[in-house]
Amino acid sequence: MWSSSDSTQRVVQAEQDRLVGLDPALSSSKADWAEWVSSGCRQMSGTDHERVLSRKSSLEIMEKEIREKGSEILREQLDAAKKELKLKDKECERLAQVRIQLEEELEELTASLFEEAHKMVREANVKQATAEKQLREAQGKIDVLLAEVTALKTLVLTSTPSTPNRQLHPQLLSPKAGHKQGRGHSRNKSASGILQLGPESAGSPSVPGTPAAKEERETDSILYTEFLAWREQPGVDRASAFLSRIYREDIGPCLSFTRSELSQSVQSAVESNSLSIEPVAMSAVPAVKATATECGGHNGFRATIETTCALSGTSQLCRHRIKLGDKESYYYVSPSSRARITAVCNFFTYIRYIQQGLVRHEAEQMFREVMRLRREMTVAKLGFFFTDQG
């Protein structure tokens, strides 16, 4: 702060400078002039001196207030800056923690992605190797199946139910020929055949001196119309009027046996082409237990001479047995029951040949063959059949 002497000296000096500036000629006696001014100032009235002192005190008070206000404002700004810096520090710490956490998660994610990628590559390689192996096996199977289909078509085109090919139907071979081919029992699916009845054998027995009767044929228009409608979209279901009639008039009665429950199972197996018929080995000594459960035999052993037919319930010589699908049970059947089953099987076999496009005959010729197969079922239902001689 300024003292009163200093203020007086400043005022005197300012007055001297002002006077010197007004009259440059007085500069030569500057010392005298200063003395005169000093003496003049000393001679100033008390009122002027008090005015100067009051002005000086007011200036000091204003300066003090200004300094205090400035200091207060600066302190407030400093406090605000400190608070802001603290907030910034906290935010920086939080962001640093977030950054560290993100870096850790990024490293873990990168590691897991690389591991998953390697795993996917390994699985893809394994799947590719497996697929290539399956493709090679499938191609081999396709080649084998194509060869078998070609051979089967060749056999089928030369075989019909009326004149069956014995290579395609091995069950038609004589028992001696079957035993010569190898040991054990031969098994075939529901296409098992029955000895076909020719026109000559189906007619009345010839009497000496009586002219032989000639079989005549006449096509029923209703049946033929139903057959033509079925032939447009052939199938083995009962939706068509053609097959519905045959189920009602031929298939149902032909497969109607005393054991009704087993009869229904046999019919279902024939329709699904999962029924097997095989001859029974006639052994003199029943010493071996059957591998599968055989129904109709005595004490579970293979029958030697006489068994009970599982379908009709009659006790008679059963040379064949049937198996339904994948079941392990065998059922012994009499020759009459076998003839009825095989008659229905022959019909379904021919129907499936037509459905698969393997029959290349005219519609009328196919219709006559179907009618002949229907007659076979009717004859077998009435109990007429042929047996192998041997």
C-alpha positions in Angstrom: 0.0 0.0 0.0 1.1 3.6 -0.7 2.1 5.9 2.3 1.0 9.6 2.6 4.6 10.9 2.0 4.8 9.0 -1.2 1.5 10.3 -2.4 2.5 13.8 -1.7 5.7 13.4 -3.6 3.9 11.9 -6.5 1.5 14.8 -6.6 4.4 17.3 -6.4 6.3 15.5 -9.1 3.2 15.4 -11.4 2.6 19.2 -10.9 6.2 19.9 -11.6 6.1 17.9 -14.9 2.9 19.7 -15.8 4.4 23.1 -15.2 7.6 22.2 -17.0 5.6 21.1 -20.0 3.7 24.4 -20.0 6.7 26.6 -19.8 9.9 25.0 -21.1 11.9 28.0 -20.1 11.5 27.2 -16.5 13.4 23.9 -16.9 16.7 25.7 -16.4 15.9 26.4 -12.8 14.2 23.0 -12.1 15.6 22.7 -8.6 14.3 26.2 -7.7 10.9 25.3 -9.2 10.7 22.2 -7.2 11.4 24.0 -4.0 8.8 26.6 -4.9 6.2 24.0 -5.6 7.0 22.2 -2.4 6.6 25.3 -0.5 3.4 26.0 -2.3 2.1 22.6 -1.5 3.0 23.1 2.1 1.0 26.3 2.0 -2.1 24.5 0.6 -5.3 24.8 2.6 -6.5 22.1 4.9 -9.6 21.5 2.8 -7.6 20.5 -0.3 -5.4 18.2 1.8 -8.5 16.5 3.3 -10.0 16.0 -0.2 -6.8 14.3 -1.3 -6.7 12.1 1.7 -10.4 11.1 1.3 -9.9 10.3 -2.3 -6.9 8.3 -1.4 -8.8 6.3 1.2 -11.7 5.6 -1.1 -9.3 4.3 -3.7 -7.7 2.1 -1.1 -11.1 0.8 -0.1 -12.2 0.1 -3.7 -8.9 -1.6 -4.4 -9.3 -3.8 -1.3 -12.9 -4.7 -2.3 -11.7 -5.5 -5.8 -8.9 -7.6 -4.5 -11.3 -9.5 -2.2 -13.8 -10.1 -4.9 -11.2 -11.2 -7.3 -9.7 -13.6 -4.7 -13.2 -15.0 -4.0 -13.9 -15.5 -7.7 -10.5 -17.1 -8.2 -11.1 -19.4 -5.2 -14.5 -20.5 -6.6 -13.0 -21.1 -10.0 -10.1 -23.1 -8.4 -12.6 -25.2 -6.4 -14.7 -25.9 -9.5 -11.5 -26.8 -11.4 -10.5 -29.1 -8.6 -13.9 -30.8 -8.6 -13.8 -31.1 -12.4 -10.3 -32.6 -12.2 -11.5 -35.1 -9.6 -14.4 -36.1 -11.9 -12.1 -36.4 -14.9 -9.7 -38.6 -12.8 -12.6 -40.8 -11.8 -13.8 -41.0 -15.4 -10.3 -41.8 -16.6 -10.0 -44.6 -14.0 -13.4 -46.0 -15.1 -12.4 -45.8 -18.7 -9.1 -47.5 -18.0 -10.9 -50.3 -16.2 -13.3 -50.6 -19.1 -10.4 -50.7 -21.5 -8.7 -53.4 -19.5 -11.9 -55.4 -19.3 -12.6 -55.1 -23.0 -9.0 -56.1 -23.8 -9.4 -59.2 -21.6 -12.8 -60.1 -23.2 -11.3 -59.5 -26.7 -8.5 -61.9 -25.9 -10.9 -64.5 -24.6 -13.1 -64.1 -27.6 -10.3 -64.3 -30.0 -9.0 -67.5 -28.3 -12.5 -69.0 -28.3 -13.0 -68.1 -32.0 -9.8 -69.7 -33.0 -10.6 -72.8 -31.0 -14.1 -72.9 -32.5 -12.7 -72.4 -36.0 -10.2 -75.3 -35.5 -13.0 -77.4 -34.1 -15.3 -76.6 -37.1 -12.4 -77.4 -39.5 -11.8 -80.7 -37.8 -15.5 -81.6 -37.9 -15.8 -80.5 -41.5 -12.8 -82.7 -42.5 -14.3 -85.7 -40.6 -17.7 -85.1 -42.2 -16.2 -84.7 -45.6 -14.2 -87.9 -45.2 -17.4 -89.7 -44.0 -19.4 -88.3 -46.9 -16.8 -89.3 -49.4 -16.8 -92.8 -48.0 -20.6 -93.0 -48.0 -20.6 -91.7 -51.5 -18.2 -94.4 -52.7 -20.2 -97.1 -50.9 -23.5 -95.7 -52.3 -22.0 -95.6 -55.8 -20.9 -99.2 -55.4 -24.4 -100.2 -54.2 -26.0 -98.3 -57.0 -23.9 -100.2 -59.5 -24.8 -103.5 -57.9 -28.5 -102.5 -57.8 -28.5 -101.4 -61.4 -27.0 -104.7 -62.4 -29.6 -106.6 -60.3 -32.4 -104.5 -61.8 -31.2 -105.2 -65.3 -31.0 -108.9 -64.6 -34.4 -108.9 -62.9 -36.1 -107.1 -65.8 -34.6 -109.7 -68.1 -36.1 -112.5 -66.0 -39.4 -110.8 -65.4 -40.0 -110.0 -69.1 -39.6 -113.7 -69.8 -41.7 -114.8 -66.8 -45.5 -114.5 -66.1 -47.6 -116.3 -63.5 -48.9 -118.6 -66.2 -45.4 -119.6 -67.4 -43.1 -118.7 -64.5 -39.3 -118.7 -64.9 -38.0 -121.3 -62.5 -34.8 -119.3 -62.0 -36.9 -116.4 -60.8 -39.1 -118.6 -58.7 -36.8 -121.3 -57.1 -39.7 -122.6 -55.0 -41.1 -124.2 -58.1 -38.0 -126.5 -58.4 -38.4 -130.0 -57.2 -37.3 -130.8 -53.6 -34.5 -133.0 -54.9 -33.1 -130.2 -57.0 -33.4 -127.9 -54.0 -31.5 -130.3 -51.8 -28.8 -130.7 -54.4 -28.1 -127.0 -54.4 -27.1 -126.8 -50.8 -27.9 -127.7 -47.3 -30.5 -125.9 -45.2 -33.8 -124.3 -46.1 -34.4 -121.9 -49.0 -36.5 -118.8 -48.2 -38.4 -116.6 -50.6 -40.7 -113.6 -50.2 -44.4 -113.4 -50.9 -43.8 -114.1 -54.6 -43.8 -117.8 -53.6 -45.5 -119.7 -56.4 -48.0 -122.5 -56.5 -47.9 -125.0 -59.3 -49.9 -123.3 -62.0 -53.2 -124.7 -63.3 -53.2 -124.8 -67.0 -56.3 -124.8 -69.1 -55.9 -128.5 -69.7 -55.4 -129.4 -66.0 -58.2 -127.1 -64.8 -60.8 -128.7 -67.0 -62.9 -131.8 -66.3 -61.1 -135.1 -66.3 -61.2 -136.7 -69.8 -63.4 -139.7 -70.1 -62.5 -142.3 -72.7 -64.6 -141.9 -75.8 -65.6 -138.4 -74.9 -64.3 -135.5 -77.0 -62.1 -133.0 -75.1 -63.8 -129.8 -74.0 -62.4 -126.5 -75.2 -62.2 -123.6 -72.8 -63.9 -120.5 -74.1 -63.4 -116.9 -72.7 -65.6 -113.9 -72.6 -64.6 -110.5 -71.3 -66.9 -108.9 -68.7 -67.4 -105.3 -69.7 -67.8 -104.0 -66.1 -64.7 -105.8 -64.9 -62.7 -104.7 -67.9 -63.8 -101.0 -67.4 -62.8 -101.1 -63.8 -59.4 -102.6 -64.8 -58.8 -99.9 -67.4 -59.6 -97.2 -64.8 -57.2 -98.8 -62.3 -54.5 -99.2 -64.9 -54.4 -95.4 -65.4 -53.0 -95.1 -61.8 -52.1 -98.6 -60.7 -51.6 -99.3 -57.0 -52.2 -101.9 -54.3 -54.6 -100.0 -52.1 -58.3 -100.6 -52.0 -59.4 -97.2 -53.2 -60.1 -98.3 -56.7 -63.3 -100.1 -57.6 -61.2 -102.8 -59.3 -59.2 -103.9 -56.3 -62.0 -103.3 -53.9 -64.1 -105.9 -55.8 -61.1 -108.4 -55.8 -60.6 -107.9 -52.1 -64.2 -108.5 -51.4 -64.7 -111.5 -53.8 -61.4 -113.2 -53.9 -58.6 -112.1 -51.5 -60.8 -111.9 -48.4 -62.4 -115.3 -48.8 -59.2 -117.0 -49.9 -57.3 -115.8 -46.8 -60.2 -116.4 -44.4 -59.0 -119.2 -42.0 -60.2 -120.6 -38.7 -57.6 -118.6 -36.8 -59.0 -115.2 -37.8 -56.4 -113.1 -36.0 -53.5 -114.9 -37.6 -55.3 -114.7 -40.9 -55.4 -110.9 -40.7 -51.7 -110.8 -39.9 -51.0 -113.1 -43.0 -53.1 -110.8 -45.2 -51.2 -107.7 -43.9 -47.9 -109.4 -44.5 -48.9 -110.4 -48.1 -50.0 -106.8 -48.8 -46.7 -105.4 -47.5 -44.7 -108.0 -49.3 -43.1 -109.2 -46.1 -44.3 -112.8 -45.9 -41.8 -115.6 -46.3 -42.6 -119.3 -47.2 -39.9 -121.9 -46.9 -40.0 -125.7 -47.0 -39.4 -127.7 -43.8 -36.6 -130.3 -43.7 -38.2 -133.6 -42.9 -35.7 -135.2 -40.5 -36.2 -138.7 -39.1 -34.7 -137.8 -35.7 -35.8 -134.5 -34.2 -32.6 -133.8 -32.3 -32.0 -130.1 -33.0 -34.0 -127.3 -31.3 -35.3 -124.7 -33.7 -33.4 -121.4 -33.7 -36.6 -119.3 -33.8 -39.9 -119.9 -32.1 -41.8 -122.3 -34.4 -45.6 -122.3 -33.9 -47.4 -125.5 -34.7 -44.7 -128.1 -33.9 -44.5 -130.5 -31.0 -42.5 -129.2 -27.9 -40.7 -126.6 -30.0 -38.8 -129.2 -32.1 -39.1 -129.4 -35.8 -41.8 -131.7 -36.8 -41.0 -135.0 -38.5 -44.2 -136.3 -39.9 -47.4 -134.6 -38.6 -48.0 -131.2 -37.2 -50.9 -128.8 -36.7 -51.7 -126.2 -39.3 -51.4 -122.8 -37.6 -54.1 -121.3 -39.8 -56.8 -124.0 -40.2 -56.1 -125.8 -36.9 -56.2 -129.2 -38.6 -53.6 -131.9 -37.8 -51.9 -133.0 -41.0 -48.6 -133.2 -42.8 -47.1 -129.7 -43.0 -44.2 -129.4 -45.5 -43.9 -125.6 -45.3 -43.8 -122.9 -42.7 -44.3 -119.1 -43.0 -42.8 -116.1 -41.3 -44.4 -112.7 -41.0 -42.1 -109.8 -41.6 -39.2 -109.5 -39.0 -40.9 -111.6 -36.4 -39.0 -114.5 -35.1 -42.0 -116.9 -35.0 -42.6 -119.5 -37.7 -46.0 -120.9 -38.4 -46.5 -124.4 -40.0 -49.1 -124.5 -42.7 -50.8 -127.3 -44.5 -50.5 -127.7 -48.3 -54.1 -126.3 -48.7 -53.3 -123.2 -46.7 -50.0 -122.8 -48.5 -51.8 -123.0 -51.9 -54.3 -120.3 -50.8 -51.5 -118.0 -49.6 -49.4 -118.5 -52.7 -52.4 -117.9 -55.0 -52.9 -114.5 -53.4 -49.2 -113.8 -53.5 -49.1 -114.5 -57.2 -51.9 -112.0 -57.7 -50.1 -109.3 -55.8 -46.8 -110.1 -57.5 -48.4 -109.5 -60.9 -50.2 -106.4 -59.8 -46.9 -105.0 -58.5 -45.2 -105.9 -61.8 -47.9 -103.8 -63.6 -47.4 -100.9 -61.1 -43.7 -100.9 -61.6 -44.0 -100.9 -65.4 -42.4 -104.3 -65.9 -45.2 -105.8 -67.9 -45.1 -104.8 -71.5 -48.4 -106.5 -72.7 -51.6 -105.0 -74.0 -54.3 -104.1 -71.7 -56.6 -107.0 -72.7 -53.8 -109.5 -72.3 -53.0 -108.2 -68.8 -56.7 -108.3 -67.9 -56.9 -111.9 -68.9 -53.9 -112.8 -66.8 -55.5 -111.0 -63.8 -58.8 -113.0 -64.3 -56.8 -116.2 -64.5 -55.1 -115.3 -61.2 -58.5 -114.6 -59.7 -59.6 -118.1 -60.8 -56.5 -119.5 -59.1 -57.6 -117.9 -55.8 -61.1 -119.2 -56.2 -59.9 -122.7 -57.0 -57.5 -122.7 -54.0 -60.3 -121.4 -51.7 -62.4 -124.4 -52.7 -59.5 -126.7 -51.7 -58.0 -127.7 -55.0 -54.2 -127.6 -55.3 -51.3 -129.6 -56.7 -48.3 -130.8 -54.7 -44.7 -131.5 -55.8 -44.0 -135.1 -56.7 -40.8 -136.1 -55.0 
